[in-house]
Structures are given as C-alpha cells and as structure tokens.
Amino acid sequence: MSDRFANEADTVGKYTIAVLGGGSFGTALADISATNGHRVRLWMRDPEQTRSINEDHVNARYLPEFVIHPSITADCDLTKVLADADIVLIAIPSQSFREVVRKAGQLLSGKIVISTTKGIEPATFDLMSEILSEELDHARIGVLSGPNLAREIVAKAVTATVIASEDEQLCQIIQSVLHCGYFRVYANSDVYGVELAGALKNIYAIVSGMGAALGMGENTKSMLITRSLAEMSRFAVTLGANPMTFLGLAGVGDLVATCTSDLSRNYRVGYALGKGSSLAQAESRLGQVAEGVNTLKQVKQKASELGVYMPLVDGLYSIIFEGRAIASLVKGMMLREQKTDVEFMSR
C-alpha cells in the first residue's frame, strides 16, 4: 500500500476507485462508491457506453431507466482508469477475467483488488480469487458476493453483501467504502466458500427458472431450493469450504434471491428453456452473460472426478447438453435423491 493510500485511509477515508466492467453490477458498485464521496472511474470496452455514462449519466445498455451519480467518469483506456486507483473492483464475465487481469498487470500491484465475478474458469477450475493470486504480485485480494441483483441496488432497495478476505483491514476498508443506508456489507474470512457459493447458485437458478416455466407449486419450489443448498454445500465442503458459509448471505441468501427473481439472468435463461427455447435463443434474448451455463459444465466434470453426488447438476446437464426432457428433472431427483435432510450437523 502506498503512503498516499495509507494517509487517505487514516484521515478522510476517501479513495480513488476503479471499476472494471460496464455491466449492471459494476455500474451499481460505481454508483454506491461515488454516492459515498469516492472518486470513481469505470472501465468499459464500448465507446458508446462510455459516452452514455459521461454525458447522460446512464448505462444505456444494461440500466437504461436509472440515472447514476454524475461524478462517475468512464473510459475505454484501462491504463488511465487504473493509473492512480487505490481500490479496483472487477465485475467482468469469468471467460474474460484472466485476460483483463493480465492486461492490467503491474498496474494492479500494491492495490486492493476485489473480484465480484461469480464464475469458474473453464479448464483450470480456478475461481476468480485464484486467478488474481496467480497473476498478480503484491495485490491485496478479496471477493464480494451475495444476494445482489443490480437493478434493485441502483433503485436503492435495501441490500446486503459479503466481503471475503483473510485480510481483516481490507474487509474494513471495503465495508467503509460501500456501506450506506441501503447497502450493508458483512465480512467473512472463508474466501473459497463465499466465492464458490456465488458460482454454484447460478446453476440452481437455471433449474428454478425451468420449474417456474413449467408451473411448479410452492411445495416443489421450496424442495428445489432446499435440496439445491444441500447439493452445493456438499460439493463445496468436499473442496475445502466451510459449511457454515452456506447458511449466510453468500450461500442461502444468494441462492434464494437468484432462484426466485426474474431479475436473475440465470433464472431467465432457465425460464426461457422451460418455455421451449433453445439455449442459443435463451442466451441471445438475455443479451448478457449467464454464468450458470458455463459453471454447469465445470461442476459436472469436477463432481464426476470427485465422486460427489449431485442429482440436480446431473439432471440439468442432461437437459441442456444431452437433450433430455425438462419434465424429467424433478421426477428424477425424487427417485434418486438421498434420504438425509441436513448435510452437516453440529455436534
């Protein structure tokens, strides 16, 4: 951390913040940070999006109905955006994550770097914090995850999230930067569990969207969400996560939000599939990245390697990639699901 950075933290507590990613969540975080008095620069690839932010104070592509804080400046020049940033919030799709981090390179050295991306890198099965650790020297790394539907955040609906890091001071800084009357930030040291929960829940949001399209009742919905929680925590604990993390905002909180709201991109993809659209049609209609489809592929392979029982993952994979009938998913789960209700009991 630079002397300037330390002095700011000790005195006025105002930072220069770079947000990488021109999507809805990056825009929401930029808006909160600017509203709290921090200097905010937003990196986007699209010049037209950049113009819209700078001149109209609107993300015309993803959040066209909301005006964001006028002090936010957007730029397509990554070097300019990162040059004097103290804190970097990365909100880009997992498929592009390593590429952008490598491009930023030494510009991220010594800074607080926070991933907000909920996904798993193909081939490596790396989470975004692991990519940051592999690619960066001397950065202070954290993960932000939780039930955070961007449209509700920009509308200033009361929302909570989790900052995960083993660096206690980092957590305190991020809490001070993002905390406001409608956005609460809780801390957790289980980085892997928080991040994996955020990636896994996208799979089950697709399943829930399918179920909604098929007219599932409240009993079925509650069963589906509860068994999804059991399944994702079983998988995560096998990989070393703390099971208690899944009882918090990053686990059950995020799962409920994305499995019950049509603001969730993955839920909407599942709903379109349930109504008979192809995957290509569903993703095209969405116009944004639905991380759950890519995560499904990675988790299916890893679960098979580890021998982890995941009937919902197996069922969804067979529907999307093997042409199995959607109506068979719940029936198959009922026939195959284990009889144990609670995965992890406190002794």
Secondary structure as GFF3:
##gff-version 3
##sequence-region A 1 347
A	DSSP	alpha_helix	3	10	.	.	.	ID=ss1
A	DSSP	beta_strand	16	20	.	.	.	ID=ss2
A	DSSP	alpha_helix	24	35	.	.	.	ID=ss3
A	DSSP	beta_strand	39	43	.	.	.	ID=ss4
A	DSSP	alpha_helix	47	51	.	.	.	ID=ss5
A	DSSP	pi_helix	52	56	.	.	.	ID=ss6
A	DSSP	beta_strand	73	75	.	.	.	ID=ss7
A	DSSP	alpha_helix	78	82	.	.	.	ID=ss8
A	DSSP	beta_strand	87	90	.	.	.	ID=ss9
A	DSSP	alpha_helix	94	104	.	.	.	ID=ss10
A	DSSP	three_ten_helix	105	108	.	.	.	ID=ss11
A	DSSP	beta_strand	112	115	.	.	.	ID=ss12
A	DSSP	alpha_helix	128	135	.	.	.	ID=ss13
A	DSSP	beta_strand	140	145	.	.	.	ID=ss14
A	DSSP	alpha_helix	150	154	.	.	.	ID=ss15
A	DSSP	beta_strand	159	164	.	.	.	ID=ss16
A	DSSP	alpha_helix	168	178	.	.	.	ID=ss17
A	DSSP	beta_strand	183	188	.	.	.	ID=ss18
A	DSSP	alpha_helix	191	213	.	.	.	ID=ss19
A	DSSP	alpha_helix	218	238	.	.	.	ID=ss20
A	DSSP	three_ten_helix	243	247	.	.	.	ID=ss21
A	DSSP	pi_helix	249	253	.	.	.	ID=ss22
A	DSSP	alpha_helix	254	260	.	.	.	ID=ss23
A	DSSP	alpha_helix	265	274	.	.	.	ID=ss24
A	DSSP	alpha_helix	279	286	.	.	.	ID=ss25
A	DSSP	alpha_helix	291	306	.	.	.	ID=ss26
A	DSSP	alpha_helix	311	322	.	.	.	ID=ss27
A	DSSP	alpha_helix	328	336	.	.	.	ID=ss28
###
